[in-house]
Amino acid sequence: MIQKRLTFALVACVAAVVSAWAVAGISVAAQAGAAGRLDLSGQWQLNRDLSEDAQAKFASMGGGGGHHGGGQPGAQGQGMEEIRDRLLNAPTRLVVAQDDQKVVLTDADGHVRTLPTNNRKVQIDGRDVRTKWQNNRLISETTIGDAKLVESYERSPDGRQLIVTVGAEMQGERMSVRRVYDALKE
């Protein structure tokens, strides 16, 4: 008799917790994901007020608003420009779709990046890219010449924001920028 009551109490408690999550708008599947894979899917709008100011951060490192190819001709200089551009120019909108094998990012200009999440090196836009899930974060590493660009994607604890951190290691310098995107109503 006591065991029946305890089982009933435990089931009732679990049901209450799941109901509370549902009322709060937090999807258990979205938060837990399959094998630690968070659901990043959705339409996202950059929240400039909550995001770091990349221009100011870059300027404080001795960078500026002009052309900074590091004085290096050819592909290496272009690579530095690409990293600088990715650090300083956040997409204002992102659409994220995903399945078990990949995450697809589409920015406001219609540029699409498909990131296979199997932790294998692939060529994307002529660059070596390796993407994997790590502790409920999507981590994508892009090698550009001697530099490395690392992007992480994760949801805020309440699931209403997408947090994107873009970091670069180049010429002995490190810089990262945190961007916050708000979920758009679908």
Steps between C-alpha positions, in 0.01 A plus 500: 500500500779742592694410185190578287466842663868580448482395134188711450667798674811464283295483179296803609820693577654421160174596326497832688858581398436414133180707506685794652763483225229488235321801650829692509544430130810290545499190285659206674613366163646836399696533821626144530528412133618166371837401642565848643403681180307813576236610251627828354227517235306820452507852368725736693542881508824663623453682830763775478436617857597161647781426252859614537614792286748330268619827344595646840662176611705480179606865527618446859730225370664744262277419205283752329241555240723489192667227296710267715647222297807491721707624207498150360426450135289227346292239677641567849396868485158401365466248783567769760239719334249215509560444872478871573174518304349201684598650837378852432190448287235299679208377292191697603279195454562127500282208405624176651380155393646172616470127490710214642779553245531876445408855595409745225549874562345759267570869553290802400687527167407142411853361552463135606757299697442131556702361790524120524515421874710181479830664612662423164691754297303618194549773242248784529549810285855378430591481870565204730213479749445256787171511693388301804263500795668564834310540828176625335695739277565481132870576442625577150872553432607653168865507396593801287869502416689499831197631687209323663144627537290326767125553519277359773121490492279435802162593638452708812370308804141613429532406130393844377841612377777362285848582630769507232863548600747564220867475590816530295863416552727676252853633503534430873186700583172366634164668485146384559163666462177389667178555307149454628209423268135515606254238374250635249139392518430252221 
